[in-house]
């Protein structure tokens, strides 16, 4: 997965690795409960903690597939539309975002504050997909490269901080509910590392672009 956009500095490998770490991290344990029945992976945790009365703030735990999808889509803005890989990646991104899709029962019976934000964020992926496809057909551009890396940097930071904040906020509630200390699962750390690596790669490319502009 390479790019013809300016500002690329052999970062494709690191970027692909970071996105993979985020996906795997969401599918491994976030809540290492005291028993097997109380161990939840990232994709399960947001649904389970609603029974603790967390409210709409549990949407933060659904952010990783949303931010991952956004980063994949934004990255494909640097790829030619004629490549099948570009469209395969965009399709994958939309499917990943569906990990945050609320259940039909939730949509029918729960307040919209519990699920509407997630639906809107999933819909946003389709908007970004169209923008990425349009941008990809324009050829290399320093301005588009700056926008691309700036967006990846912002989403990387948001994706690292907000889900982690959401987890550490609900962790004491879970510990109180089960009456035992609760640790921090591998998935929480993988999510943070993956997003921060994306942010670091993006910052390095932005810095390279600024340096080129000064020469």
ABEGO torsion letter per residue (X at the ends): XBBABBGBBGAAAAAAAAAAAAAAAAABBABBBABAAABBBAAAAAAAAAAAGAEAAAAAAAAAAAAAAAAAAAAAAABBAABAAAAAAAAAAAAAAAAABBBAAAAAABBAAAAAAAAAAAAAAAAAAAAAAAAAAAEBBAAAAAAAAAAAAAAAAAAAAAAAAAAAAAAAAAAAAAGBBBBBBAAAAAAAAAAAAAAAAAAAAAAAAAAAAAX
